[in-house]
């Protein structure tokens, strides 16, 4: 820890509560750095905490996905995949290439080094903080605020926020996900309120209950489930009503779990338009950039597809117990009852929050953004018309059989419309 001796002494003398939230949240962090930031740093803070003379509570913020290799997750600390101390000792003598080679075997059935090291950190907290009054908070996918400081507040591209923006810009057109998988989003203010309440409960009951670690699964899927198909619908509908400025294409996303269909849409809806747009930029004397953007987007999608394709069942008994311990006024002031969360309203506020607070777009620019979206719609209709004419000229006009099939389909449609019109007339 990069603290001076004077600062350490101040903390030792004056600290009452520790909220340990610091961590690397990069899913693709190399193992050595992830262990340093998520495990060793936690270990060092625990050593300092044990010296603090007035410490009442140590709150460690983990993740609900620390044990994502399990489908059902209780509010307990599970045995680690490897002894953290042995791993730390081994990493000291390994070079980077060796660490990278053994990383897939070490993390096993976990998707990344983030979830792996957060599980190790929980075990470190349990083992080395045995004499401390500890609680662990496990939020799921943290999103924009529900109510505080105001609805939809968000200040970064982390988690799904960057994908929502890419969808709103019309850049993200497809993603590997299950429409029926639970999107366990949790508003950031819900996490904060639950964390404060957990610190209060651990503090006031530190002498009246056994000194065991309280774990809180701060999730929504078990009490107020929301699915990725619903997320896609609300994101697209919000950005069609309230578009982002200078969108690349009209918002539209296809979620699929089919491998072949996914790669088809990647080629047709991502790479082909990006390639053509970069050609246009080169012709007009500008630097091509869209293929680079698409490449970065695909990397982000790959990191998240594990979480958008699976569902988990988290036990939330401790969270429910904590809620029951609050008085009526505290339940209002520190509300983390996600049963009250209305997802359609929340998702609209979330999307508008990315527009206002991440992209810094003014609401006064909406008329121009809507006009631009209509322009993109007209371009699409024009392109499709030209494409149909080309297909006609190349394939249908040159083949007698194709022409016969075409005329048959057209005549069938005409007869159907005539019958429908006649039926409507007879009805009156």
N, C-alpha and C positions, 0 to 999 in steps of 0.2 A: 504494500500500500504506500502510495507516494504522499505520506504525511510527515510533517516535521515532528520532532519530539514534543515541541510546545503544543502543537495541535492535538497530538495523541493524549497528552496530559489533560488538556481541556475536555476532550471527549470522555476520558476515563472518569473525570470528576463530575461532569454535568449531564451525561446522557441518561435518559429515562426509557426511551423507546427507540428501537432500531427498525426501520423499514428497509430491508435489503432488496432493492429492485434492480440493481445494476447487473447487466448481463449483455452478452452479444446475442442478438436475435437473428443474425445472419444464418440461414439454413445451410449454406454451402461453405461455412467457415472451416478452414483446415483444422484438423483435430487438435494439433498442438496449441493453437490459439484459443480454440473453444474450451479446452481443458484449463488453460491459464485464466481465462476471463470468467468462466462459469463455475469452475471447481476450486482451483487454487485461491482465487480471490475470495470466494466464500469461506474457505478454510482460514485465510488470514483475518477476515473480519470476525469470525468466531473466536479466534485467539484474542483479539482486541476486546471483544465483548465480555469475555470471561474476566477481564481486569476491571471492568466498569463497576464502580462502587454502588451506583444507584439505578442500575438497569432493571427495569420491571418486565419488559417484553422484548423478544426478538422475533420480528416478522420476516419470513423469507418468502419472496414472490417467485414461484416456480411456473410451471405450465401444465395444463390439463393433459397435454400430449407427452409428458415425460415417460409414460408407460403406454404409448400408443400401439405397442406390439400386443397389448391385451384389448379385447373387445369390451369387457366389463371391468371398470376401474373403481375400486373402493377408495374411501378417504383414509388411506393408510400409506406408509412408506414401504414400498416393496424392496426385496433384496436386489442389490445392484447387479448389472450384467457382468461386472468385473470389480475387483477390489480397487477403489480409487487410488489408494496409496501406492499400490504396486504399479498401476498405470502411470502415475506421476513419476515414479522412480524410473520406469522404463523409457519414458519420453525424454528424460534427461540425457541419455546416451545415444538415442536413435537420431540419425540424420533425417532431413525432411523427406527424402525419397522413400526411405523405409517406412516412415510414419504414413505417408500417402498410400503405400502398397498394402499395409495391414489394416487401414481404416475400414474398408468394406467388411472384412472378417470381424473386426471388433464391434462395429455397430450392429451387425447381424440383421435382424428383421426390423430394425428401426430405419426410418427414411433418411435421416441426416444426423450430423454431429450435434446439432442444437438439442434435439430431444434426448439424445444419448447422454450428453454432458449434464443436462438438467436433472436426469435421473440420478447420476452420480452425485450431483450437488445435494440433492435431497438426502441421500445416504450419509454424506459428510455432515450435514446439519443434524441428523439424528444421532450419529455416533459421537461427534465432537462437541455437540451442544447439549449433552445429556444433563448438565447441571443448570442449564438456562431454561427460562420459561418461553417456549417456542411455539409458534403457529406457522403453518405453511399454507399459502394461498395459491390455488392453481386455476388461473383464468384460461379459457379456451381461446378462440380467435378474437382478439381485442379490436373493436371497431370504434366508430365515432361515438360521441356522447349521446346519451338519451335525453337528459335534461340539463345537466350542468357542465360547463358554465352557461351554455345555451344549446338547444337541440342541434345536432349535426356537427358539432365542433370537432375538427381533426386537423392535425398540423404536419402530417407526413404521408409518405407513399407506402408505408409498411403494410404487410398483410394484404387484404383484399382491396385496399384503397387504390393502389396503383392500377389494379385490373379494372376497377370500376371506371377510372379515368380513361384507360385505354379503350374500354367499351363505349364510353360516352363520346370519345373522339372518332369512333368508327374504325379504329385500328384493330382492336381485338374482335375477331369474327367467329372464332370457334375455340373451344377449350375441352380438354378431356376431363369429364366430370359425370357424376350420376345425378340425374334430375331428382331422384328420390333419396339421395344421401342427405343426412341432416347437416345443415350449415350452422355449426355451433358458434354463432357470433355472440359476443358479449360486449355491451357498451362500456367504454372506458370509465365512465362515472359510476357504473354499477360495481366494477372491480374495486375502485377506490373506496366507495362506501362500505363494501364488504370487508375490505382490508382494515379500515378504521374501526369498524364494529368488532372485528376479530381481535384487534389490539386491545380494545376496551374490555372485551369479555375475558381474555387471557390475563389482563392486568388485575381486574377486580376479583377474579377467582383464583389467583395464583397460590393462595394458602388453603383454599377450601376444596380443592380437587387434586387427584393424583397428578404428579408432574409427568405427563405423557404429551407427546406432540399432537396438537390438534391440526388436522388437515381439512381444508375446505375446497371442494371441487366447485369452482365458480363458473358454472356452465348454464346453458339455456335449453339444450336438447331434451332433457328429461321432463321439464315442466312446461315449456312453451316451444315445441319443435317448429323449425323453419327449414325448408329444404332448398337445395341449390337451384332447382328449377324455378322456385318462387323468387329467389334472389335475382336470377337472370331476368325474369319477367318485370320485376319492379325497377331494376336498374335501367333497363332499356326503355320502359314506358316513361320513367322520370326524365331521362335525357332526351326523349323525343318531344316531351312537353316543354322542357327547359334545357335546350341544347347548350353544350359547351361551345366556346368561340372557336372559329376556324377549324371545324371538324374535318377530318380527312374523308370520311364517308358517313352515310346515315347509320345511326346505331342499330346493330342487329347482331345477335350472338347465337350460335348453335352449340349447345352442350351435348357431348356424345361420349359414350364409353366404348364405342366400337373403334378398334384400332385402325382398320382400313378407311372407314368414313372420316375419322379424325385427320389422317394424313391427306386424304383427298381435299378436305376443306382447308387445311393448312396451305396446300399448293395453290388452290383456286382462289381462296379468299384472303390469304395473307401474302404469300410470296409473289404471285403473279401481279396483283395491283401495286405492290411495293416496287417490283422490278420495273414496271411500266412507268410509274411515277418518277423513279430515279432517272430513267431515260429522258423523260420530259424535263427534269431539272437540268440534266446535262445539256440538252438542246438549247435551253434558255440561259445557259451560262452560269448556272448555280451549282453548288456542291451537292451531290446525291447524299441522302441521309436516311431514306425510309427503310432500306434493307438492314441498316445497322439498328434502327429502332425495332424492327421486327425480330431481329436476332436476340436483342436484349429482352424483348417481350417473351419469346419462346423459352428463354432460360428461366424467367420468373414463373412462367406457367408450369414448367417441369418441376420446379421446387414445390409448387402448391398442389399439383394434381393428386398426390397421395391423400391429401386432406379433403379434396373435393370429390373423391371417389369412394370414400369409406365413411362409416358411421360408428360411433362409440356410445356405450351406455355408462354414464358416470353416476355413481351414488352421490346424493347431495343431502344426506341426513344431517350432517353437521351444519351445513348452510341453513337448512330449515330450522334446526335447533337454535342457531344464532339469531335468526330472524324473530323467533318466538320470545327471545330474551329482551328484546328492545321494547321500550315503552311507546305509546302512541305518537308522541312528538318526535322521538328519535327515529321511528319508522318512516316518518315523513322527511326528516332532515337527512337521514342516511339510508335512503330507499335503495334496496337491492333485490326487491321482489320482482323477478322477471316475468311473473305471471301477468303483471299489469302492462307489459310491453306490447304495444300494437305494432306489428312488424311492417305493415304497409306504410304507416306514418313514419316509422323509424327509418326505413330504407329511403324514403323520399328526402328526409332531412339529411341522411348520410350522404346521398349523392349531391345534394345542394351544398353540403358542407365542403365536399372536395372541390366544388366549383368556387366557392367563396373564400375558403381559408387555405386551401393548398395551391390552387391555381391563381388566386387573387383576382378573379373575374367579377366585375360589378354586375349587379342585377339590371342596371340600366342598359347593359349591352345585349339583353335578351332579344329585343326586336331584330337587331342585326343578325344575331346567331340563328334565329328562326328563318330569316330570309335566306341565309347561307344554306341552311338545311333544305329548304325548298329548292334552291338552285341545284344542290346535289341530287335531289329526287328527280328533277327534270333531266339532268345529265344522265342519270341511270336509265330513265325511260327512253331517252334518245339513243343511248348505247344499245339497249335491248332491241329497239326497233331496227337499228342498223344490223345487228347480229342476226335477227330473224330474216331480213332481206338477203343477207349474205348466204345464210343456210339455204334459203329458197333458190338462189341463183346457182349455188354450187351443187347441191344435192337433189333438189326436187325438180327444178325446171329442166334438168338434163335427163331425167329418167321417166319413161312412160308409166312404169309401175308406181313410182313414188307420186306422180301426178294423179293417178287414179285413186290411190289411197287418200291423198290430200283432198281431192274433190269429194270423195265419199264421206270423209269426216266433216267437211264444211257443209255438205248437203244434210247430213244427219243433224248437225247443230241447228241448221236453218229449220228443218222439220220440227225439231223439238221446240224451238222458240215460237214457231207458228202455232203448234198445238197448245202451248202454254198461253199464247195470246188469245186464241179462240176459246179456251176454257174459261179464261178470265172474263171474256165478253159475255159468254152464256150465263155466267153466274149472276150478272146484273140484268 
